[in-house]
Amino acid sequence: MIGRWMKKWTSSALGRLVPPFFVCILLFLFAMVHGGFLSWFLFYLFVPIALYIVLLMLYPFHSIAIERYIEDAHWFSGDTLHTKVVLKRRWALPFFLVTICERPDHLFSLHDIKPVGLMLWVRREAVFNLAIPNMPRGKYTLGEVELKTGDPFGFFERTVYLQHRTIVYIFPKVRSLSMSDLALTQTGLHQSVQEADLSNFSGVRAYRPNDRPSWLDWKSSARTNVLVTKQFEPEREKYASVVLVSQDEDSDELFECAVSFTASLLKALLSNGFSVFLTYNSEEKPLFIPEDAPRALSNAYRVLAELRKNQVLATDDVRMSRSKKNMGYAVSTDLRLAYQMSEFAKTSRQRQKMFFLDSGETIGDFRKLANSWFSLSMIKDELFRSDSGVGE
């Protein structure tokens, strides 16, 4: 009981004042008893330190204005978050050994948050560049900054917390996916039932070896004595449906890999001219991401940044889209979804592709699931790369 009270007393501001003033009194008594130049010199040398400590006690630190600037708007998992903190004060009292450090409000710990500081702060304004390394995916609130200062001899230290709320989104890590990963042709056309809209006739052109024989224009060929084929305008709008499926027993690393791969898939589809419907939560409507909206991908990244394991779709929640315009994609940690997608693709004759996140414990050969309408890719979670493909 007494030890706890003593610890609380010594950690309080008033308790930290006792040692320096006790030293000041001892020096005064020593000078009175002993006399001499050296004794009084030591006493008068320590008096300004004691007065400075009193000023630190009385200084209104909470009147310091704080501003935080984050230069880049897009931060991804694993990046180092850089912030610039500007402190402005009304009364320019010299501060020695000033250090500040971010104190984010979050539910999981961030390691290696190192403080930065100044040896001497004399001016009214000071600028500090802070860094938080290896940020995990999520939504963070940078709520306060911890400021520490004290006297130059280490007798007294004061710590205050300056409030300034800033919300930061750390997006999932994104990798590059090729057109072959997406099961697209080099021309970037649909992998749907028809690659072109036969009602949009645009003219004729010279026949190529890969053209359909049924599209040959025999009248024009007879007139020009050169094989020509009809040319059709492809569909201008391309749509894809993306579904993210996870299981409760998945590890955090496997779930993070699934979210990251979903973000990579969205970026690749939008880059290839698709408008995407993203289904990620059983309680939320699918997110529509138009191909021509510059901010659409950032909004999707923001949704995925906040996504938690208990919010993601389960296999039983998946409903296949029967729209002939949509090419179906799924990122899943549950192999049961592959059976559903394979059967649906075969009966509906719609292109479907599933990326299965393999934790290394999957046993069996799944080549029998592949058909002309469905393909399956195995993704190794620890390497986050395509390791093998089925039906590609």
VMD Tcl script that draws the C-alpha trace (Angstrom):
set ca {
  {0.00 0.00 0.00}
  {2.75 2.45 0.99}
  {4.93 1.35 -1.94}
  {2.08 1.94 -4.39}
  {1.42 5.39 -2.92}
  {5.11 6.28 -3.13}
  {5.29 5.16 -6.77}
  {2.25 7.24 -7.64}
  {3.67 10.24 -5.78}
  {7.09 10.09 -7.45}
  {5.51 9.74 -10.91}
  {3.33 12.84 -10.41}
  {4.48 16.31 -11.48}
  {4.62 17.54 -7.88}
  {6.63 14.52 -6.81}
  {9.18 15.10 -9.58}
  {9.66 18.66 -8.28}
  {10.89 17.47 -4.88}
  {14.42 16.23 -5.86}
  {15.60 19.41 -7.64}
  {14.30 21.70 -4.89}
  {15.75 19.43 -2.24}
  {19.12 19.80 -3.99}
  {18.61 23.57 -4.12}
  {17.97 23.71 -0.35}
  {21.02 21.53 0.38}
  {23.24 23.80 -1.72}
  {21.91 26.86 0.09}
  {22.56 25.32 3.53}
  {26.01 24.20 2.39}
  {26.83 27.74 1.23}
  {25.56 29.24 4.50}
  {27.61 26.84 6.64}
  {30.75 26.50 4.58}
  {30.86 29.88 2.86}
  {33.36 30.67 0.16}
  {33.09 31.44 -3.52}
  {32.66 27.85 -4.76}
  {29.73 27.08 -2.45}
  {27.78 30.18 -3.42}
  {28.70 29.67 -7.11}
  {27.15 26.20 -7.08}
  {24.02 27.54 -5.39}
  {23.52 30.42 -7.83}
  {24.27 28.10 -10.71}
  {21.45 25.78 -9.68}
  {18.86 28.52 -9.01}
  {18.14 29.14 -12.76}
  {17.63 25.40 -13.22}
  {15.06 25.37 -10.42}
  {13.29 28.40 -11.87}
  {13.25 26.78 -15.32}
  {11.66 23.67 -13.82}
  {8.95 25.87 -12.28}
  {8.32 27.45 -15.67}
  {7.99 23.99 -17.23}
  {5.44 23.13 -14.55}
  {3.39 26.25 -15.25}
  {3.77 26.36 -19.05}
  {0.39 25.77 -20.86}
  {1.50 22.98 -23.17}
  {-2.05 22.31 -24.29}
  {-2.14 25.74 -25.93}
  {0.35 24.46 -28.50}
  {-1.36 24.16 -31.88}
  {-0.64 20.97 -33.80}
  {-1.00 20.23 -37.50}
  {-0.33 16.89 -39.18}
  {0.34 16.47 -42.89}
  {0.43 13.22 -44.86}
  {1.85 13.83 -48.30}
  {0.86 10.64 -50.13}
  {-2.82 9.64 -50.14}
  {-2.18 5.97 -50.99}
  {-0.37 3.74 -48.52}
  {-0.20 -0.03 -48.89}
  {0.41 -2.85 -46.45}
  {4.06 -3.05 -45.45}
  {4.79 0.58 -46.31}
  {6.36 3.05 -43.90}
  {3.86 5.78 -43.07}
  {5.50 9.21 -43.16}
  {3.85 12.15 -41.43}
  {4.93 15.75 -40.90}
  {3.89 17.30 -37.60}
  {4.03 21.07 -37.17}
  {3.85 22.52 -33.63}
  {3.08 26.21 -33.10}
  {3.12 28.00 -29.73}
  {2.35 31.51 -28.47}
  {5.08 31.82 -25.83}
  {8.57 30.99 -27.05}
  {10.11 29.51 -23.91}
  {13.30 27.55 -24.75}
  {12.66 23.80 -24.56}
  {15.54 21.36 -24.18}
  {15.61 17.75 -25.39}
  {12.19 17.86 -27.06}
  {10.91 14.52 -28.41}
  {7.56 13.70 -30.01}
  {6.04 10.37 -30.99}
  {2.81 9.25 -32.65}
  {0.30 7.48 -30.42}
  {-2.27 5.98 -32.85}
  {-5.63 4.70 -31.64}
  {-5.91 1.13 -32.91}
  {-6.78 -2.38 -31.84}
  {-3.50 -4.08 -32.69}
  {0.01 -3.09 -31.85}
  {2.41 -1.26 -34.13}
  {6.08 -1.97 -33.61}
  {9.13 0.23 -33.94}
  {7.39 3.59 -33.54}
  {10.49 5.64 -32.85}
  {10.34 9.21 -31.47}
  {12.12 12.12 -33.10}
  {13.34 15.22 -31.35}
  {15.25 18.47 -31.12}
  {18.09 19.38 -28.81}
  {16.74 22.91 -28.41}
  {13.40 24.45 -29.45}
  {13.65 28.24 -29.38}
  {11.34 29.47 -32.13}
  {7.57 29.57 -32.06}
  {7.26 26.84 -34.69}
  {8.90 23.43 -34.99}
  {8.59 20.77 -37.70}
  {9.03 17.05 -37.04}
  {9.09 14.26 -39.64}
  {7.76 11.03 -38.14}
  {7.67 7.50 -39.54}
  {5.68 4.39 -38.61}
  {7.27 1.39 -40.38}
  {5.66 -1.79 -41.66}
  {2.04 -0.67 -41.46}
  {-0.49 -3.53 -41.65}
  {-3.69 -3.25 -43.66}
  {-6.51 -1.39 -41.94}
  {-8.08 1.89 -40.96}
  {-6.13 3.89 -38.38}
  {-6.85 6.97 -36.36}
  {-3.80 9.05 -35.48}
  {-5.37 10.67 -32.47}
  {-2.58 12.24 -30.43}
  {1.10 13.09 -30.35}
  {3.20 12.50 -27.25}
  {5.54 15.43 -26.45}
  {8.32 15.18 -23.88}
  {10.70 17.86 -22.65}
  {12.71 18.63 -19.54}
  {15.62 20.52 -18.09}
  {19.08 20.02 -19.64}
  {20.42 18.18 -16.58}
  {17.67 15.57 -16.43}
  {16.20 16.56 -13.05}
  {12.69 17.05 -14.42}
  {10.72 15.75 -17.41}
  {7.23 16.65 -18.51}
  {5.05 14.61 -20.84}
  {1.91 15.94 -22.53}
  {-0.41 14.55 -25.19}
  {-1.51 16.89 -27.96}
  {-4.76 15.94 -29.67}
  {-5.13 15.98 -33.45}
  {-7.34 13.44 -35.20}
  {-6.28 12.11 -38.61}
  {-7.73 9.02 -40.31}
  {-5.39 6.93 -42.45}
  {-6.28 3.98 -44.68}
  {-3.61 1.36 -45.33}
  {-4.63 -0.45 -48.52}
  {-3.97 -4.14 -49.21}
  {-0.68 -4.98 -50.87}
  {-1.11 -5.13 -54.65}
  {0.79 -7.28 -57.13}
  {0.75 -7.27 -60.94}
  {-1.46 -9.75 -62.78}
  {-1.11 -10.48 -66.48}
  {-3.86 -11.05 -69.04}
  {-3.11 -14.77 -68.95}
  {-3.76 -14.74 -65.18}
  {-7.17 -13.28 -65.91}
  {-7.89 -15.83 -68.68}
  {-8.09 -13.02 -71.25}
  {-6.88 -13.09 -74.83}
  {-4.13 -10.78 -76.02}
  {-6.71 -8.62 -77.77}
  {-8.39 -7.87 -74.46}
  {-11.84 -9.01 -75.65}
  {-14.50 -10.75 -73.59}
  {-14.22 -14.39 -72.80}
  {-17.97 -14.70 -73.03}
  {-20.27 -16.67 -75.28}
  {-19.59 -14.28 -78.15}
  {-16.48 -12.13 -78.56}
  {-18.29 -9.59 -80.68}
  {-21.78 -8.22 -81.08}
  {-22.99 -9.62 -84.43}
  {-25.57 -6.83 -84.73}
  {-22.82 -4.17 -84.94}
  {-21.55 -4.75 -88.49}
  {-18.78 -2.23 -89.23}
  {-17.39 -3.33 -92.61}
  {-15.01 -5.84 -94.15}
  {-11.29 -6.44 -93.95}
  {-8.70 -8.91 -95.24}
  {-9.10 -12.46 -93.94}
  {-6.71 -13.63 -91.22}
  {-5.92 -17.26 -90.33}
  {-7.64 -17.02 -86.93}
  {-10.89 -15.56 -88.25}
  {-14.09 -17.58 -88.25}
  {-14.88 -19.13 -91.65}
  {-18.58 -18.33 -91.13}
  {-17.75 -14.61 -91.20}
  {-16.29 -14.73 -94.72}
  {-17.95 -12.29 -97.14}
  {-18.12 -14.38 -100.30}
  {-19.60 -11.66 -102.50}
  {-16.83 -9.19 -101.69}
  {-14.24 -11.95 -102.03}
  {-15.51 -12.86 -105.50}
  {-15.53 -9.23 -106.59}
  {-12.01 -8.42 -105.35}
  {-10.52 -11.90 -105.84}
  {-9.19 -11.65 -102.25}
  {-10.60 -13.39 -99.21}
  {-12.29 -10.84 -96.95}
  {-14.23 -11.28 -93.75}
  {-16.93 -9.31 -92.05}
  {-15.86 -7.09 -89.18}
  {-18.01 -6.45 -86.11}
  {-17.66 -3.89 -83.39}
  {-16.89 -5.51 -80.05}
  {-19.07 -4.70 -77.08}
  {-17.98 -1.38 -75.69}
  {-18.69 -2.18 -72.04}
  {-17.10 -5.17 -70.40}
  {-18.24 -6.42 -67.02}
  {-16.75 -8.79 -64.49}
  {-18.04 -10.12 -61.18}
  {-15.51 -10.66 -58.39}
  {-16.37 -12.60 -55.25}
  {-14.19 -12.91 -52.13}
  {-14.81 -16.03 -50.03}
  {-13.10 -16.97 -46.78}
  {-13.51 -19.40 -43.88}
  {-13.55 -18.76 -40.14}
  {-10.71 -21.20 -39.54}
  {-8.36 -19.46 -41.98}
  {-5.19 -18.03 -40.50}
  {-4.69 -14.28 -40.47}
  {-1.86 -14.60 -42.99}
  {-4.05 -16.56 -45.40}
  {-6.89 -14.06 -45.05}
  {-4.54 -11.14 -45.70}
  {-3.27 -12.90 -48.81}
  {-6.86 -13.35 -50.05}
  {-7.66 -9.67 -49.54}
  {-4.43 -8.60 -51.24}
  {-5.06 -10.86 -54.22}
  {-8.60 -9.50 -54.54}
  {-7.23 -5.95 -54.67}
  {-4.72 -7.05 -57.31}
  {-7.49 -8.66 -59.34}
  {-9.61 -5.51 -59.23}
  {-6.71 -3.39 -60.44}
  {-5.92 -5.78 -63.30}
  {-9.55 -5.94 -64.47}
  {-9.98 -2.17 -64.40}
  {-6.71 -1.77 -66.27}
  {-8.08 -4.05 -69.00}
  {-11.22 -1.98 -69.44}
  {-13.68 -3.91 -67.26}
  {-16.33 -2.50 -64.99}
  {-16.40 -4.67 -61.88}
  {-19.02 -5.81 -59.40}
  {-17.26 -6.72 -56.13}
  {-19.13 -8.93 -53.66}
  {-17.24 -9.07 -50.38}
  {-19.80 -8.97 -47.55}
  {-23.04 -10.87 -47.05}
  {-24.57 -7.84 -45.35}
  {-23.50 -5.28 -47.95}
  {-24.61 -4.77 -51.53}
  {-22.06 -5.56 -54.24}
  {-19.74 -2.64 -54.89}
  {-19.88 -1.39 -58.47}
  {-16.55 -0.08 -59.75}
  {-16.90 1.62 -63.15}
  {-13.94 1.41 -65.47}
  {-13.90 5.11 -66.29}
  {-14.09 6.48 -62.72}
  {-10.63 7.56 -61.46}
  {-11.57 7.32 -57.77}
  {-13.39 4.01 -58.05}
  {-10.33 1.85 -57.40}
  {-9.35 3.93 -54.35}
  {-12.85 3.48 -52.93}
  {-12.58 -0.28 -53.46}
  {-9.18 -0.33 -51.76}
  {-10.69 1.58 -48.85}
  {-13.47 -1.00 -48.49}
  {-10.95 -3.83 -48.53}
  {-8.74 -2.01 -46.01}
  {-11.54 -2.13 -43.43}
  {-12.65 -5.68 -44.22}
  {-12.52 -8.21 -41.36}
  {-12.57 -11.98 -41.49}
  {-16.00 -12.27 -39.88}
  {-17.53 -10.04 -42.56}
  {-16.45 -11.97 -45.66}
  {-18.75 -14.22 -47.66}
  {-18.88 -17.94 -46.99}
  {-19.27 -20.46 -49.80}
  {-22.95 -21.00 -48.98}
  {-23.59 -17.26 -49.40}
  {-22.34 -17.10 -53.00}
  {-24.95 -16.56 -55.71}
  {-23.73 -16.93 -59.28}
  {-24.54 -14.12 -61.70}
  {-26.45 -15.31 -64.77}
  {-25.75 -12.19 -66.75}
  {-24.17 -13.19 -70.06}
  {-22.19 -9.93 -70.08}
  {-20.33 -10.77 -66.86}
  {-17.21 -12.85 -66.60}
  {-17.07 -14.43 -63.16}
  {-14.02 -14.40 -60.88}
  {-13.66 -15.70 -57.35}
  {-10.87 -15.47 -54.78}
  {-11.45 -18.17 -52.20}
  {-9.82 -20.17 -49.43}
  {-12.59 -22.80 -49.63}
  {-12.18 -25.37 -52.41}
  {-15.87 -26.29 -52.25}
  {-16.59 -23.14 -54.23}
  {-14.63 -24.58 -57.17}
  {-17.12 -27.43 -57.53}
  {-20.03 -24.98 -57.59}
  {-18.37 -22.70 -60.11}
  {-17.33 -25.58 -62.36}
  {-20.85 -26.96 -62.51}
  {-22.39 -23.53 -62.99}
  {-19.97 -22.65 -65.80}
  {-20.69 -25.92 -67.57}
  {-24.48 -25.59 -67.43}
  {-24.75 -21.85 -68.08}
  {-21.87 -21.74 -70.61}
  {-20.40 -18.67 -68.92}
  {-16.70 -18.08 -68.38}
  {-15.68 -18.56 -64.73}
  {-12.27 -18.48 -63.06}
  {-11.34 -19.13 -59.44}
  {-8.12 -18.28 -57.61}
  {-7.69 -20.74 -54.75}
  {-5.46 -19.56 -51.89}
  {-3.50 -22.65 -50.93}
  {-2.14 -22.81 -47.39}
  {0.02 -25.83 -48.26}
  {-2.33 -28.37 -46.69}
  {-4.48 -29.06 -49.77}
  {-4.24 -32.65 -51.03}
  {-5.60 -33.96 -54.29}
  {-5.73 -33.41 -58.02}
  {-8.35 -30.92 -59.11}
  {-7.79 -31.11 -62.85}
  {-11.12 -32.92 -63.23}
  {-12.87 -29.65 -62.34}
  {-11.51 -27.92 -65.41}
  {-13.65 -27.58 -68.51}
  {-13.87 -25.24 -71.46}
  {-15.76 -22.67 -69.37}
  {-14.02 -22.94 -66.00}
  {-10.38 -22.63 -64.90}
  {-8.71 -22.86 -61.51}
  {-5.42 -21.33 -60.35}
  {-3.63 -22.33 -57.16}
  {-2.04 -19.41 -55.30}
  {0.60 -20.08 -52.67}
  {-0.11 -17.79 -49.73}
  {3.45 -17.60 -48.40}
  {4.86 -16.48 -51.74}
  {1.78 -14.68 -53.04}
  {2.41 -15.89 -56.55}
  {0.72 -18.21 -59.02}
  {2.27 -21.63 -58.59}
  {0.27 -23.79 -60.92}
  {-2.79 -23.56 -63.08}
  {-5.65 -25.87 -63.91}
  {-7.53 -25.59 -67.15}
  {-5.60 -22.58 -68.39}
}
mol new
graphics top color blue
foreach p $ca { graphics top sphere $p radius 0.5 }
foreach p [lrange $ca 0 end-1] q [lrange $ca 1 end] { graphics top cylinder $p $q radius 0.2 }
display resetview
